Amino acid sequence: MQKLLLLFFSLALSFNSYGEWTEISSNVKGDSYYINLETIKKINGYVNYWQLDDSASGLQSGEVYSAKSKIEINCIDEGMRMKGVIYYSKNMGKGEISFTDNSPPTDWRYPPPSSSYFKLLSFACNYVD
């Protein structure tokens, strides 16, 4: 009976860990892009949220398979910039933290309308309206 309870508890925890991320886009390479809906907030005229990029084949020479990024977007100009990034050795923000970047470039980037990043930007802007 204890083993059954332990198995049930472990499964419940693993399902909850994926529940905070909502998939917004994917590409032909099998990469997926997620937003944590609970983190989407409008602050000083900009929309901020946490994003998870999940790579099927790996980033950084196969040593990194996912990254969580704090994103700030300007919905009027359709620009985005990263405020910080945490890179993980496994998919879905799991495994060891490979490295962090708390000082990414502060310049605005303007993703093309057909890109996954533009879909993330559009989703977040529509979510707060």
Phi and psi restraints in degrees (value plus and minus 20) as a CYANA .aco file:
   2 GLN   PHI     -83.8   -43.8
   2 GLN   PSI     -58.4   -18.4
   3 LYS   PHI     -85.2   -45.2
   3 LYS   PSI     -58.5   -18.5
   4 LEU   PHI     -85.4   -45.4
   4 LEU   PSI     -62.9   -22.9
   5 LEU   PHI     -83.7   -43.7
   5 LEU   PSI     -62.1   -22.1
   6 LEU   PHI     -83.1   -43.1
   6 LEU   PSI     -62.1   -22.1
   7 LEU   PHI     -83.2   -43.2
   7 LEU   PSI     -65.4   -25.4
   8 PHE   PHI     -81.9   -41.9
   8 PHE   PSI     -64.4   -24.4
   9 PHE   PHI     -83.0   -43.0
   9 PHE   PSI     -62.1   -22.1
  10 SER   PHI     -83.5   -43.5
  10 SER   PSI     -62.3   -22.3
  11 LEU   PHI     -84.6   -44.6
  11 LEU   PSI     -61.4   -21.4
  12 ALA   PHI     -82.0   -42.0
  12 ALA   PSI     -61.0   -21.0
  13 LEU   PHI     -86.3   -46.3
  13 LEU   PSI     -60.2   -20.2
  14 SER   PHI     -89.2   -49.2
  14 SER   PSI     -56.0   -16.0
  15 PHE   PHI     -87.0   -47.0
  15 PHE   PSI     -58.8   -18.8
  16 ASN   PHI     -85.8   -45.8
  16 ASN   PSI     -52.3   -12.3
  17 SER   PHI     -87.5   -47.5
  17 SER   PSI     -44.5    -4.5
  18 TYR   PHI    -112.3   -72.3
  18 TYR   PSI     -34.0     6.0
  19 GLY   PHI     -88.2   -48.2
  19 GLY   PSI     -43.3    -3.3
  20 GLU   PHI     -97.8   -57.8
  20 GLU   PSI     -35.1     4.9
  21 TRP   PHI    -123.2   -83.2
  21 TRP   PSI     111.7   151.7
  22 THR   PHI    -131.8   -91.8
  22 THR   PSI     102.3   142.3
  23 GLU   PHI     -91.0   -51.0
  23 GLU   PSI     110.0   150.0
  24 ILE   PHI    -128.5   -88.5
  24 ILE   PSI     -55.3   -15.3
  25 SER   PHI    -175.6  -135.6
  25 SER   PSI     140.8   180.8
  26 SER   PHI    -168.3  -128.3
  26 SER   PSI     147.5   187.5
  27 ASN   PHI    -147.3  -107.3
  27 ASN   PSI     157.6   197.6
  28 VAL   PHI     -87.6   -47.6
  28 VAL   PSI     -40.4    -0.4
  29 LYS   PHI     -98.8   -58.8
  29 LYS   PSI     -28.4    11.6
  30 GLY   PHI      73.7   113.7
  30 GLY   PSI     -13.2    26.8
  31 ASP   PHI     -98.2   -58.2
  31 ASP   PSI     123.7   163.7
  32 SER   PHI    -144.9  -104.9
  32 SER   PSI     131.0   171.0
  33 TYR   PHI    -149.1  -109.1
  33 TYR   PSI     109.4   149.4
  34 TYR   PHI    -146.4  -106.4
  34 TYR   PSI     137.6   177.6
  35 ILE   PHI    -147.5  -107.5
  35 ILE   PSI     121.8   161.8
  36 ASN   PHI    -107.7   -67.7
  36 ASN   PSI      86.2   126.2
  37 LEU   PHI     -80.3   -40.3
  37 LEU   PSI     -51.8   -11.8
  38 GLU   PHI     -87.9   -47.9
  38 GLU   PSI     -36.0     4.0
  39 THR   PHI    -119.2   -79.2
  39 THR   PSI     -23.4    16.6
  40 ILE   PHI     -93.6   -53.6
  40 ILE   PSI      95.9   135.9
  41 LYS   PHI    -164.4  -124.4
  41 LYS   PSI     125.5   165.5
  42 LYS   PHI    -114.2   -74.2
  42 LYS   PSI     102.6   142.6
  43 ILE   PHI    -152.7  -112.7
  43 ILE   PSI     100.8   140.8
  44 ASN   PHI      31.2    71.2
  44 ASN   PSI      20.5    60.5
  45 GLY   PHI      64.8   104.8
  45 GLY   PSI     -26.1    13.9
  46 TYR   PHI    -131.9   -91.9
  46 TYR   PSI     132.0   172.0
  47 VAL   PHI    -117.2   -77.2
  47 VAL   PSI     111.4   151.4
  48 ASN   PHI    -139.8   -99.8
  48 ASN   PSI     125.4   165.4
  49 TYR   PHI    -184.1  -144.1
  49 TYR   PSI     146.6   186.6
  50 TRP   PHI    -120.1   -80.1
  50 TRP   PSI     117.0   157.0
  51 GLN   PHI    -143.8  -103.8
  51 GLN   PSI     126.3   166.3
  52 LEU   PHI    -141.7  -101.7
  52 LEU   PSI     101.9   141.9
  53 ASP   PHI    -122.4   -82.4
  53 ASP   PSI     104.1   144.1
  54 ASP   PHI    -139.0   -99.0
  54 ASP   PSI      97.9   137.9
  55 SER   PHI    -120.3   -80.3
  55 SER   PSI     110.5   150.5
  56 ALA   PHI     -91.5   -51.5
  56 ALA   PSI     -57.9   -17.9
  57 SER   PHI    -125.4   -85.4
  57 SER   PSI     -25.7    14.3
  58 GLY   PHI      75.9   115.9
  58 GLY   PSI     127.4   167.4
  59 LEU   PHI    -127.4   -87.4
  59 LEU   PSI     150.9   190.9
  60 GLN   PHI      28.9    68.9
  60 GLN   PSI      35.8    75.8
  61 SER   PHI      42.6    82.6
  61 SER   PSI      11.8    51.8
  62 GLY   PHI      59.2    99.2
  62 GLY   PSI     -12.6    27.4
  63 GLU   PHI    -110.0   -70.0
  63 GLU   PSI     -35.6     4.4
  64 VAL   PHI    -147.8  -107.8
  64 VAL   PSI     112.4   152.4
  65 TYR   PHI    -136.9   -96.9
  65 TYR   PSI     -27.5    12.5
  66 SER   PHI    -178.8  -138.8
  66 SER   PSI     141.1   181.1
  67 ALA   PHI    -166.8  -126.8
  67 ALA   PSI     115.2   155.2
  68 LYS   PHI    -124.4   -84.4
  68 LYS   PSI     109.1   149.1
  69 SER   PHI    -147.0  -107.0
  69 SER   PSI     119.2   159.2
  70 LYS   PHI    -107.4   -67.4
  70 LYS   PSI     101.1   141.1
  71 ILE   PHI    -136.4   -96.4
  71 ILE   PSI     121.7   161.7
  72 GLU   PHI    -141.3  -101.3
  72 GLU   PSI     111.7   151.7
  73 ILE   PHI    -148.8  -108.8
  73 ILE   PSI     129.8   169.8
  74 ASN   PHI    -127.7   -87.7
  74 ASN   PSI      84.9   124.9
  75 CYS   PHI     -87.4   -47.4
  75 CYS   PSI     -47.3    -7.3
  76 ILE   PHI     -92.5   -52.5
  76 ILE   PSI     -68.1   -28.1
  77 ASP   PHI    -109.5   -69.5
  77 ASP   PSI     -26.2    13.8
  78 GLU   PHI      38.4    78.4
  78 GLU   PSI      24.2    64.2
  79 GLY   PHI    -132.4   -92.4
  79 GLY   PSI     136.1   176.1
  80 MET   PHI    -161.7  -121.7
  80 MET   PSI     134.0   174.0
  81 ARG   PHI    -169.0  -129.0
  81 ARG   PSI     128.5   168.5
  82 MET   PHI    -107.3   -67.3
  82 MET   PSI     119.9   159.9
  83 LYS   PHI    -123.9   -83.9
  83 LYS   PSI     -33.8     6.2
  84 GLY   PHI     154.6   194.6
  84 GLY   PSI     131.4   171.4
  85 VAL   PHI    -159.6  -119.6
  85 VAL   PSI     118.8   158.8
  86 ILE   PHI    -140.7  -100.7
  86 ILE   PSI     103.8   143.8
  87 TYR   PHI    -122.9   -82.9
  87 TYR   PSI     117.9   157.9
  88 TYR   PHI    -140.1  -100.1
  88 TYR   PSI     130.6   170.6
  89 SER   PHI     -97.7   -57.7
  89 SER   PSI     -34.8     5.2
  90 LYS   PHI    -148.7  -108.7
  90 LYS   PSI     149.4   189.4
  91 ASN   PHI     -86.5   -46.5
  91 ASN   PSI     137.6   177.6
  92 MET   PHI      39.6    79.6
  92 MET   PSI      13.7    53.7
  93 GLY   PHI      48.2    88.2
  93 GLY   PSI      10.1    50.1
  94 LYS   PHI    -128.9   -88.9
  94 LYS   PSI     153.2   193.2
  95 GLY   PHI      63.4   103.4
  95 GLY   PSI    -182.9  -142.9
  96 GLU   PHI     -97.4   -57.4
  96 GLU   PSI     128.6   168.6
  97 ILE   PHI     -95.7   -55.7
  97 ILE   PSI      97.5   137.5
  98 SER   PHI     -94.3   -54.3
  98 SER   PSI     -66.8   -26.8
  99 PHE   PHI    -190.2  -150.2
  99 PHE   PSI     145.5   185.5
 100 THR   PHI    -145.8  -105.8
 100 THR   PSI     133.5   173.5
 101 ASP   PHI    -151.9  -111.9
 101 ASP   PSI      81.2   121.2
 102 ASN   PHI    -113.1   -73.1
 102 ASN   PSI     -17.1    22.9
 103 SER   PHI    -156.9  -116.9
 103 SER   PSI      38.1    78.1
 104 PRO   PHI     -88.5   -48.5
 104 PRO   PSI     150.2   190.2
 105 PRO   PHI     -76.3   -36.3
 105 PRO   PSI     118.2   158.2
 106 THR   PHI    -113.3   -73.3
 106 THR   PSI     -19.0    21.0
 107 ASP   PHI     -96.0   -56.0
 107 ASP   PSI     132.6   172.6
 108 TRP   PHI     -97.7   -57.7
 108 TRP   PSI     120.1   160.1
 109 ARG   PHI    -136.9   -96.9
 109 ARG   PSI     126.1   166.1
 110 TYR   PHI    -142.4  -102.4
 110 TYR   PSI      74.0   114.0
 111 PRO   PHI     -88.0   -48.0
 111 PRO   PSI     127.0   167.0
 112 PRO   PHI     -83.2   -43.2
 112 PRO   PSI     127.3   167.3
 113 PRO   PHI     -75.9   -35.9
 113 PRO   PSI     -46.1    -6.1
 114 SER   PHI    -111.4   -71.4
 114 SER   PSI     -20.1    19.9
 115 SER   PHI    -103.2   -63.2
 115 SER   PSI     140.2   180.2
 116 SER   PHI     -83.2   -43.2
 116 SER   PSI     -57.5   -17.5
 117 TYR   PHI     -85.7   -45.7
 117 TYR   PSI     -54.8   -14.8
 118 PHE   PHI     -87.9   -47.9
 118 PHE   PSI     -56.8   -16.8
 119 LYS   PHI     -83.8   -43.8
 119 LYS   PSI     -60.3   -20.3
 120 LEU   PHI     -82.6   -42.6
 120 LEU   PSI     -67.2   -27.2
 121 LEU   PHI     -78.5   -38.5
 121 LEU   PSI     -69.5   -29.5
 122 SER   PHI     -82.6   -42.6
 122 SER   PSI     -62.2   -22.2
 123 PHE   PHI     -80.7   -40.7
 123 PHE   PSI     -68.6   -28.6
 124 ALA   PHI     -83.0   -43.0
 124 ALA   PSI     -61.1   -21.1
 125 CYS   PHI     -84.1   -44.1
 125 CYS   PSI     -62.8   -22.8
 126 ASN   PHI     -89.6   -49.6
 126 ASN   PSI     -51.6   -11.6
 127 TYR   PHI     -85.2   -45.2
 127 TYR   PSI     -58.2   -18.2
 128 VAL   PHI    -102.1   -62.1
 128 VAL   PSI     -38.2     1.8
